[in-house]
Amino acid sequence: MEEKQTRIRPVGTIKLTKTSKAHIPELIRRETETQPGEEIPFVINAATVLLYNPKLDLEQLLASLEVLKQDLKLRFKEKTP
């Protein structure tokens, strides 16, 4: 029996121009508490990119990831029949 793949509906997207420049949506700038001209740090691996608020310390970032983890589980659960 084939395993049914489910996709999560994103909150938003980052659009690239033909020159590979990106527009960072207001929602991301607001959540990361950054202003135009400021930098938004990111962590990347082979399958995921994490943009985060540069003002967070490690413990706050890890706690935030736990909340995100639970949110993703709920979103996937809602999609499965």
C-alpha positions in Angstrom: 0.0 0.0 0.0 1.4 3.4 -0.9 2.1 5.8 1.9 0.0 9.0 1.4 2.2 12.1 1.4 0.7 15.2 3.1 1.9 18.7 2.6 1.7 21.5 5.1 0.1 24.7 4.1 2.7 27.5 4.6 2.0 30.7 6.5 3.6 32.6 3.7 6.4 32.4 1.1 9.6 34.2 0.2 9.7 35.2 -3.5 13.0 35.4 -5.4 13.5 37.8 -8.3 15.3 36.7 -11.4 18.5 38.1 -9.9 18.0 35.9 -6.8 17.0 38.8 -4.5 14.2 38.1 -2.1 11.4 40.0 -0.6 11.1 39.3 3.2 7.4 39.5 4.1 6.3 41.9 6.9 5.2 38.9 9.0 8.8 37.6 9.1 10.2 41.0 9.8 7.7 41.6 12.6 8.3 38.1 14.2 12.1 38.5 14.0 11.8 42.1 15.3 14.0 43.4 12.4 13.9 46.6 10.5 14.9 47.2 6.8 18.6 47.2 6.6 19.1 44.9 9.6 20.1 41.3 9.2 17.9 38.2 9.9 20.1 35.3 10.9 19.4 31.8 9.6 20.4 28.2 10.2 20.3 25.8 7.3 20.6 22.0 6.7 19.8 19.8 3.8 16.0 20.1 4.1 15.2 23.1 6.3 16.0 26.8 6.7 15.3 28.5 10.0 15.0 32.3 10.2 15.1 33.6 13.7 15.1 36.7 15.9 18.7 37.7 16.4 17.8 38.9 20.0 17.0 35.4 21.2 19.5 33.4 23.3 20.0 29.7 22.8 17.4 28.7 25.4 14.7 31.0 23.9 15.4 29.7 20.4 15.2 26.1 21.5 11.9 26.8 23.4 10.6 28.5 20.3 11.5 25.4 18.2 9.5 23.2 20.5 6.5 25.4 20.0 7.1 25.2 16.2 7.5 21.5 16.4 4.1 21.1 18.1 2.5 23.5 15.6 3.8 21.4 12.7 2.4 18.2 14.3 -1.0 19.8 14.6 -0.9 21.1 11.0 0.0 17.6 9.6 -2.6 16.0 11.9 -5.4 18.3 10.5 -4.5 17.3 6.9 -4.6 13.5 7.4 -8.0 11.8 7.1 
